């Protein structure tokens, strides 16, 4: 494996992120603070505990996942799409760099940036509500797996999109609604039985539920199922990336 090539791609992407680090970090801080002002203070004070956890603390894992999804997709898609837009992707494809090394470099940088934003969101939330993490290693595992999975998804989206407008279609019209309907700000046990059954077809439910379990030991679905669904999504993304490079889909034409 060409570690020098991976490091070069990783360093380039991280350097681009560090040039706008203040804006990147300020955004989740402000967004998280606003969520706590609205949901934590205005609404949370009127709600009872959810599964023995105060509402303000209950929404923290959902907030982290919400920022993690959007940041991973945006970072993963922008890095490869700007290469297509400027035409430099052909230089990468003709360089002595394998597809795996290319993906590891771009996805690794995207996942690193997303994890940093997730940690910033967690630290910001801790200023508003007392937090406890009962299973820290599980929290790290879900954080890393989710970041890598959605960074790969963003990488796929960046290759698929023909223009900058298409980059926002999937995150805005698919991922964000699924996140809000996936138990980010409520427990699906609060829903009527019919709607709860329908919600279980939302894959985001399993990601958020497993991540919340790592904090408080309570979840809407079993943590084993959450982990399995996360790995399935990761596997689908890996298979799709392999197919893209094998066929040259929207890369070589």
Phi, psi and omega in degrees: 000136181276089182293330179296319179295316179299315181296323181296315178295315180299314182296318180299314181292319180291324178296322177296322179292319183292335177294334179239034185298321183298313179296321182294324181276326181295325183300308179294330178296311180293315182298314180298318179299318179295320178299320181287328176295317183278303185278320184286311184273305186290317183260317184299327180293342181259002182250150177280171179298150178249110181062033180080008180242136178300149186298322179300317178287328183297324185277352183301310178301323178295321177296318180296316179296321179300314179290326181294316179301308185294317181293318180297315180294314181296314180293317181293323182281322185294319184302314181277329183290324178295330176293320177293319184296320181272350180086359181284352178297331180290330175292321178294319182291331181271349180285159178286059180231128181284164179298321180296319180294322178297313181293318180298318180296309181292313183291322178299317178294317180297315180295321178299314179297319181294319179296321177299317178294321178297319178294319177298318178298318179297316180295322178295317180297326181294343177283341184257324182223150175288132183242151172223142178240101184288329183230079186298323181291324175294322178298315179297319181298312179294324179297314182290313182298318180293318179298314180294316182298312183282338172291320175296319177298318176296322177300316178297317179297321179295326177284321182292321186294133177271344180205173183295330181295322182291338180297333183266352185294305184295311179300319185281319187264346182238300188294311182298312176301319179296326179291315180293330179267004184257017177089021179294325185239011178200165174268136181291348175293342177286344184278156172299155185307319182296313181290330178294320178297318179296320182297331181294346175276355178274114184296335181294332179306317185289325178292312181293319182297315179295320179294321178293325178299323181296337178275306193243355180077009177237145181204162179280332177227164181298143182295329178296320178293320179299315180295318180297318180294323177297316179293325177296316179297319177298317179297320178297317179296318179297317179295322179293318178297318179298319179294321180299313182286333178288322183264343184074024183304116179055022174244321185253009177224000000 
